[in-house]
Amino acid sequence: MIFSKSFHARLAGFLFLGAGAAALAVFSCSSDPASTLGSEGDLLGSEPGAVVQDTIGVFDDTTYVMNTPIATAQNLEVGLDSLYEHVIILQPGFADLAQQPLDTTRTVLSAAIHLTTADITGGSYPVRFYGLGNKYTEGDAVGQLDSLVDADAIPDPDEANSIERALETSTGVYPIPPALAQQWIRDADSREAVAIIYRGVDERVALIPSQETDDQPYLQVRFTDSVQRTYDIRDDATLYRPRTTTTNLIVSDGYPRRVFVRVEIDSIAKDAAVHTARIRFHIVPGTVVGKSPVLLLYIPDSADPSKAEFKTGQRITEQAVTAGATFIDFPLTNALFLILQGTLKNTGFAIRCKDENTVQRQVEFYGTEAADSLRPRVYVTTSRPAVFD
C-alpha cells in the first residue's frame, strides 16, 4: 500500500500530541494531594466517607403458626413420627346432588367412608374419626383439633357405636351413623370435615391414597329404597402437629410455621451507603427435617401476623439448608439500603419454606434467648457520604 507525504505529516503530528498529553497526565497526577480525590485547589476535591463494619442486633423474634395442612400430596398420612403427629382431614362433597335432587328427600339406610388403606403395618392400627364442626377447603387453616372431645368422635354403628376404630388393609370400609349422613345430604351448612386421628403410642405412619389419585376416598350411601350413591371426598389433606414445644425459632411445612424478626436498623445512619449486609441464623443441631429444605426471606406487607398481609410481601432471597450446616446466611445488602432510603417498608423480616404446604420439612434456629454467640445477628458494612472541600 502507498501513502502520501501529507499522510505521514499528519501521523507525526498525532504522535507528538499523544506523547504530550501523556506527559501532561503524568505531571498532573504527581501534583495531586495524597488524601483527596481531586487535585490541589480543585473545588471537586473531597475526603472519602468513613467505612464502618458493624454487628446489628435482632429483636421481637417470634415463630408464628399458619395451621394450613398439606393438601396436594398423593398420600394422606395418619400416625406418629419422632417430631409430629400426622392427622388426615377429609371433606365430603355433594356436588352430585344438583343432578340427583331427590336424594335430599330419601332416607339413609347405611353410610360408610371408603379409604384405600394401602400401607398399614404393625398389626392393629387404632384411630378415631372426629367431626370438626366446620367445613374444610384446601388452603384453609385447621386449628380446632386441640378442642376436640369424645363427644365430637363419630361412632361406628356396626360396633355398638364405639368411637374406637382400627384401620384395615383388607376392607377399607368405615361405617358412619346413617343419621349423620342424612344430615349432611339434607343440610348443606352441616357438612363438616372429618379428622382421622391415630390413637396408638408407637411411632408409625399409615399412608392412604388421596383424592389426587385414582384410589381417592369417597362416601357411599345406601337409601331405604335401595338406591345407592357415591359422593367423592371434595377436599383432603394431612396436618402435621408438633409433639413437643420449644423456645427456639422454627420454620416448617406440613405444620407451617414462619419466623419473624425485627432488626435494629435505627443504629444505621439513613444516608449511609450499604456495601454488604447479611443476617445469620444458627441452626439447632439435629433439627433439620427434609432434604436440603429451601427457605425464603421476605419483608412482610404487615408486621401483624393476624393479618393476611403478613403472608405476602417483598421477596428478598432464598437459601437452601445444606446437610451438616451449622448456620444460614441471608443476603440483605439491597434490601437494607432500600429500607434506609424509604423505598421498602421497615416491617421486619419473615422466613418461610419455599412452596409452602407441599412437603413435610423444618429447620430450627436459635433465637435471641440463646447464648450470645448463637443469637441471630446482622453483619453490615457501610460508609458515610464523602466530605467535599
C-alpha positions as CSV (number, residue, x, y, z in Angstrom):
1,M,0.0,0.0,0.0
2,I,1.3,3.5,-0.9
3,F,0.8,6.5,1.5
4,S,1.1,10.2,0.5
5,K,3.6,12.6,2.1
6,S,0.6,14.5,3.6
7,F,-0.5,11.4,5.5
8,H,3.0,10.9,7.1
9,A,3.0,14.5,8.2
10,R,-0.4,14.2,9.9
11,L,0.7,10.9,11.5
12,A,3.7,12.5,13.0
13,G,1.6,15.3,14.4
14,F,-0.8,12.9,16.1
15,L,2.0,11.0,17.7
16,F,3.5,14.3,19.1
17,L,0.2,15.4,20.5
18,G,-0.4,12.0,22.1
19,A,3.0,12.0,23.8
20,G,2.4,15.5,25.1
21,A,-0.9,14.6,26.5
22,A,0.6,11.5,28.3
23,A,3.3,13.6,29.8
24,L,0.8,16.2,31.0
25,A,-1.2,13.4,32.6
26,V,1.8,12.1,34.5
27,F,2.8,15.5,35.8
28,S,-0.8,16.3,36.8
29,C,-1.2,13.1,38.8
30,S,2.0,13.7,40.6
31,S,0.8,17.0,41.9
32,D,-2.4,15.6,43.5
33,P,-2.7,15.6,47.3
34,A,-2.4,12.0,48.7
35,S,-5.6,12.2,50.7
36,T,-8.1,13.7,48.3
37,L,-9.9,12.6,45.1
38,G,-9.3,15.9,43.3
39,S,-6.2,18.0,42.5
40,E,-4.9,20.6,44.9
41,G,-7.1,23.7,44.8
42,D,-9.8,21.8,42.9
43,L,-13.3,22.6,44.1
44,L,-14.3,18.9,43.4
45,G,-11.7,17.6,45.9
46,S,-13.2,15.5,48.8
47,E,-12.4,13.3,51.7
48,P,-14.0,9.8,51.4
49,G,-16.6,8.9,54.0
50,A,-15.6,6.6,56.8
51,V,-16.2,2.8,56.2
52,V,-17.8,1.1,59.2
53,Q,-18.2,-2.7,59.8
54,D,-20.9,-3.3,62.4
55,T,-22.9,-6.1,64.0
56,I,-26.6,-5.2,64.5
57,G,-28.9,-6.9,66.9
58,V,-32.3,-8.6,66.3
59,F,-35.4,-8.3,68.5
60,D,-39.0,-9.3,68.5
61,D,-38.1,-12.8,67.2
62,T,-41.1,-15.0,67.1
63,T,-42.5,-18.1,65.5
64,Y,-46.0,-17.9,64.0
65,V,-48.2,-20.9,63.1
66,M,-50.2,-20.9,59.9
67,N,-52.2,-24.2,60.6
68,T,-52.6,-24.9,56.9
69,P,-52.1,-28.6,56.1
70,I,-50.6,-30.2,53.0
71,A,-53.4,-30.7,50.5
72,T,-51.7,-31.7,47.2
73,A,-49.8,-34.9,48.1
74,Q,-50.5,-38.3,46.6
75,N,-50.9,-39.9,50.0
76,L,-52.7,-38.9,53.2
77,E,-50.9,-39.8,56.4
78,V,-52.1,-40.7,59.9
79,G,-49.8,-41.7,62.8
80,L,-46.8,-40.5,64.7
81,D,-43.1,-39.9,63.9
82,S,-40.5,-38.7,66.4
83,L,-41.5,-35.0,65.9
84,Y,-45.0,-34.8,64.6
85,E,-48.5,-36.3,64.8
86,H,-50.0,-36.9,61.4
87,V,-53.7,-36.2,61.0
88,I,-55.9,-36.9,58.0
89,I,-58.6,-34.2,57.1
90,L,-61.5,-35.3,54.8
91,Q,-64.3,-33.0,53.4
92,P,-67.2,-35.0,51.8
93,G,-68.6,-33.3,48.7
94,F,-72.1,-33.4,47.5
95,A,-71.9,-31.8,44.0
96,D,-73.9,-34.7,42.5
97,L,-77.0,-33.6,44.5
98,A,-77.5,-31.0,41.8
99,Q,-78.2,-33.8,39.3
100,Q,-79.9,-36.0,41.9
101,P,-82.0,-33.6,43.9
102,L,-84.4,-36.3,45.0
103,D,-81.6,-37.7,47.2
104,T,-82.4,-34.9,49.7
105,T,-85.9,-36.5,50.2
106,R,-84.7,-40.0,50.6
107,T,-83.9,-41.8,53.9
108,V,-80.4,-43.1,54.5
109,L,-80.2,-46.7,55.5
110,S,-76.4,-47.0,55.8
111,A,-73.3,-45.0,55.1
112,A,-69.6,-45.5,55.1
113,I,-66.4,-43.7,54.3
114,H,-64.2,-45.8,51.9
115,L,-60.4,-45.5,52.2
116,T,-57.9,-47.5,50.2
117,T,-55.7,-48.3,53.1
118,A,-52.7,-49.3,51.0
119,D,-49.9,-49.1,53.5
120,I,-50.7,-50.2,57.1
121,T,-48.1,-52.1,59.0
122,G,-47.6,-53.3,62.6
123,G,-51.0,-55.1,63.2
124,S,-54.0,-53.2,64.6
125,Y,-53.9,-49.5,63.7
126,P,-56.2,-47.7,66.2
127,V,-57.8,-44.4,65.2
128,R,-60.8,-42.3,65.8
129,F,-62.9,-40.3,63.4
130,Y,-63.9,-36.8,64.6
131,G,-66.4,-34.3,63.2
132,L,-64.7,-30.9,63.1
133,G,-67.8,-28.8,63.1
134,N,-66.6,-26.7,60.2
135,K,-66.1,-27.2,56.5
136,Y,-62.6,-27.6,55.1
137,T,-61.5,-26.3,51.7
138,E,-57.9,-26.8,50.5
139,G,-55.9,-23.9,51.6
140,D,-57.9,-23.3,54.8
141,A,-56.3,-23.3,58.3
142,V,-57.3,-26.2,60.6
143,G,-57.0,-25.0,64.2
144,Q,-59.8,-26.7,66.1
145,L,-58.1,-30.1,66.8
146,D,-57.0,-29.1,70.3
147,S,-60.6,-28.6,71.4
148,L,-61.9,-32.0,70.3
149,V,-63.6,-34.1,72.9
150,D,-65.1,-37.6,72.9
151,A,-68.5,-36.2,72.0
152,D,-67.0,-35.0,68.7
153,A,-66.0,-38.5,67.8
154,I,-68.0,-40.2,65.0
155,P,-69.1,-43.6,66.3
156,D,-69.1,-46.9,64.4
157,P,-72.8,-48.0,64.1
158,D,-71.6,-51.6,63.3
159,E,-69.7,-51.8,66.5
160,A,-72.3,-50.8,69.1
161,N,-71.5,-47.1,68.3
162,S,-68.0,-47.4,69.7
163,I,-65.8,-44.4,69.0
164,E,-62.7,-46.7,68.8
165,R,-61.8,-47.9,65.3
166,A,-59.0,-49.7,63.6
167,L,-57.7,-49.1,60.0
168,E,-57.9,-52.3,58.0
169,T,-55.8,-53.2,54.9
170,S,-58.4,-55.6,53.6
171,T,-61.7,-53.8,53.6
172,G,-61.1,-50.1,53.9
173,V,-64.8,-49.5,54.8
174,Y,-65.6,-47.4,57.8
175,P,-69.3,-47.0,58.7
176,I,-70.8,-43.8,60.0
177,P,-74.2,-43.3,61.6
178,P,-77.0,-43.1,59.0
179,A,-78.4,-40.0,60.7
180,L,-75.1,-38.1,60.3
181,A,-75.0,-38.9,56.5
182,Q,-78.7,-37.9,56.3
183,Q,-77.9,-34.6,57.9
184,W,-75.0,-33.9,55.5
185,I,-77.2,-34.6,52.5
186,R,-80.2,-32.5,53.5
187,D,-78.4,-29.6,55.2
188,A,-75.5,-28.0,53.3
189,D,-74.5,-26.0,56.4
190,S,-73.9,-29.1,58.4
191,R,-71.3,-30.7,56.0
192,E,-68.4,-30.7,58.4
193,A,-64.9,-32.0,57.7
194,V,-63.8,-35.3,59.3
195,A,-60.4,-35.8,61.1
196,I,-58.8,-39.2,61.4
197,I,-56.5,-39.3,64.4
198,Y,-54.1,-42.1,65.4
199,R,-54.8,-43.5,68.9
200,G,-51.7,-45.6,69.4
201,V,-48.4,-44.8,71.1
202,D,-45.9,-46.5,68.7
203,E,-44.2,-44.3,66.1
204,R,-45.6,-45.4,62.7
205,V,-47.4,-43.7,59.9
206,A,-50.1,-45.2,57.6
207,L,-50.3,-44.0,54.0
208,I,-53.7,-43.7,52.3
209,P,-54.2,-42.6,48.7
210,S,-55.6,-39.1,48.5
211,Q,-58.1,-37.6,46.0
212,E,-55.1,-36.7,43.8
213,T,-55.1,-40.4,42.8
214,D,-57.4,-42.9,41.1
215,D,-58.0,-44.6,44.5
216,Q,-59.4,-41.5,46.1
217,P,-61.6,-41.6,49.3
218,Y,-65.3,-41.4,49.0
219,L,-68.6,-41.6,51.0
220,Q,-71.0,-44.3,49.9
221,V,-74.7,-44.1,51.0
222,R,-77.5,-46.6,50.6
223,F,-81.1,-45.4,50.9
224,T,-84.1,-47.3,52.2
225,D,-85.5,-47.5,48.6
226,S,-82.3,-49.5,47.6
227,V,-80.8,-46.5,45.7
228,Q,-77.0,-46.3,46.3
229,R,-74.9,-43.1,45.8
230,T,-71.2,-42.4,45.9
231,Y,-70.1,-38.9,46.9
232,D,-66.4,-38.1,46.4
233,I,-64.3,-36.5,49.1
234,R,-64.1,-33.0,47.8
235,D,-61.0,-31.8,49.7
236,D,-58.5,-33.7,51.8
237,A,-55.1,-33.0,53.5
238,T,-52.6,-34.2,56.0
239,L,-52.0,-31.9,59.0
240,Y,-48.7,-32.3,61.0
241,R,-48.9,-31.4,64.7
242,P,-45.7,-31.0,66.7
243,R,-45.4,-33.3,69.6
244,T,-43.0,-31.0,71.6
245,T,-42.6,-27.3,72.3
246,T,-39.5,-25.1,72.2
247,T,-38.5,-21.6,72.7
248,N,-36.3,-21.7,69.6
249,L,-37.4,-20.3,66.2
250,I,-38.8,-22.9,63.7
251,V,-39.6,-22.6,60.0
252,S,-41.6,-25.6,58.9
253,D,-44.1,-27.1,56.4
254,G,-46.8,-29.6,57.0
255,Y,-47.3,-27.7,60.2
256,P,-46.4,-24.3,58.6
257,R,-44.5,-22.0,60.8
258,R,-42.8,-18.8,59.9
259,V,-40.1,-16.9,61.7
260,F,-40.5,-13.1,62.2
261,V,-37.7,-10.8,63.4
262,R,-37.1,-7.1,63.7
263,V,-33.6,-5.6,63.1
264,E,-32.2,-2.5,64.9
265,I,-32.0,-0.5,61.7
266,D,-32.1,2.8,63.6
267,S,-28.5,2.2,64.5
268,I,-27.5,2.8,60.9
269,A,-27.4,6.4,59.5
270,K,-30.1,6.9,56.9
271,D,-27.6,8.5,54.5
272,A,-25.2,5.6,54.8
273,A,-24.2,3.6,51.7
274,V,-24.6,-0.2,52.4
275,H,-21.8,-2.1,50.8
276,T,-22.6,-5.6,52.2
277,A,-25.2,-6.9,54.7
278,R,-26.3,-10.4,55.7
279,I,-28.5,-11.8,58.5
280,R,-27.2,-15.0,60.1
281,F,-29.2,-17.7,62.0
282,H,-27.5,-20.5,63.8
283,I,-29.2,-24.0,63.3
284,V,-30.0,-26.2,66.3
285,P,-28.2,-29.5,65.7
286,G,-30.4,-32.4,64.7
287,T,-33.5,-30.4,63.9
288,V,-33.4,-30.3,60.1
289,V,-36.2,-32.3,58.5
290,G,-36.3,-32.9,54.8
291,K,-33.6,-33.0,52.1
292,S,-31.9,-29.6,51.8
293,P,-35.1,-27.6,52.6
294,V,-35.2,-24.2,50.8
295,L,-36.1,-21.2,52.9
296,L,-37.4,-17.8,51.6
297,L,-36.7,-14.5,53.3
298,Y,-39.2,-11.6,52.7
299,I,-40.3,-8.3,54.1
300,P,-44.0,-8.8,55.1
301,D,-46.6,-6.3,54.0
302,S,-47.7,-6.2,57.6
303,A,-45.8,-6.8,60.9
304,D,-49.1,-8.1,62.4
305,P,-49.3,-11.9,61.8
306,S,-53.0,-11.9,62.4
307,K,-53.5,-10.1,59.1
308,A,-53.5,-11.6,55.7
309,E,-50.9,-9.1,54.6
310,F,-48.3,-10.8,56.9
311,K,-48.3,-13.7,54.4
312,T,-47.3,-11.5,51.5
313,G,-44.6,-9.0,50.9
314,Q,-41.3,-8.2,49.1
315,R,-39.3,-11.3,48.4
316,I,-35.6,-10.8,49.2
317,T,-33.8,-14.1,48.7
318,E,-33.9,-17.9,49.2
319,Q,-31.3,-20.2,50.6
320,A,-31.1,-24.0,50.9
321,V,-30.1,-25.6,54.2
322,T,-27.3,-28.0,53.3
323,A,-26.6,-31.2,55.1
324,G,-24.4,-30.6,58.2
325,A,-24.8,-26.8,58.1
326,T,-24.5,-25.0,61.5
327,F,-25.8,-21.7,60.3
328,I,-27.5,-20.0,57.3
329,D,-26.9,-16.5,55.9
330,F,-29.5,-14.5,54.0
331,P,-28.0,-11.5,52.0
332,L,-29.6,-8.2,52.9
333,T,-27.5,-5.6,51.1
334,N,-30.0,-4.2,48.6
335,A,-33.0,-4.7,51.0
336,L,-31.3,-2.8,53.8
337,F,-30.2,0.0,51.6
338,L,-33.8,0.4,50.2
339,I,-35.3,0.4,53.7
340,L,-32.9,3.2,54.7
341,Q,-33.9,5.1,51.6
342,G,-37.6,4.6,52.4
343,T,-38.3,2.6,49.3
344,L,-39.2,-0.6,51.2
345,K,-41.2,-0.9,54.4
346,N,-39.4,-1.3,57.7
347,T,-41.8,-4.1,58.8
348,G,-39.2,-6.6,59.8
349,F,-38.2,-9.8,58.1
350,A,-40.0,-13.1,57.8
351,I,-38.8,-16.6,56.8
352,R,-41.0,-19.3,55.3
353,C,-40.5,-22.5,53.4
354,K,-40.4,-22.1,49.7
355,D,-43.5,-23.6,48.0
356,E,-45.3,-23.8,51.4
357,N,-47.9,-26.5,52.0
358,T,-46.2,-29.1,49.8
359,V,-44.0,-31.4,51.8
360,Q,-43.1,-32.1,55.5
361,R,-39.8,-30.2,56.5
362,Q,-38.4,-28.0,59.1
363,V,-35.4,-26.0,60.3
364,E,-34.9,-24.9,63.9
365,F,-32.9,-21.7,64.8
366,Y,-31.6,-20.3,68.0
367,G,-33.3,-17.1,68.9
368,T,-32.4,-14.0,71.0
369,E,-32.8,-16.0,74.2
370,A,-29.8,-18.2,73.3
371,A,-26.2,-17.7,74.2
372,D,-24.7,-14.5,72.7
373,S,-22.6,-16.5,70.2
374,L,-25.7,-18.2,68.8
375,R,-28.2,-15.4,68.6
376,P,-29.3,-14.1,65.2
377,R,-27.2,-11.2,64.0
378,V,-27.0,-8.8,61.1
379,Y,-23.4,-8.1,59.8
380,V,-23.2,-5.0,57.8
381,T,-20.5,-2.8,56.1
382,T,-21.5,0.8,55.4
383,S,-19.8,4.1,54.6
384,R,-20.8,7.7,55.1
385,P,-21.1,10.2,52.3
386,A,-17.8,11.8,51.1
387,V,-17.0,15.3,52.6
388,F,-16.3,17.8,49.7
389,D,-13.9,20.7,50.0
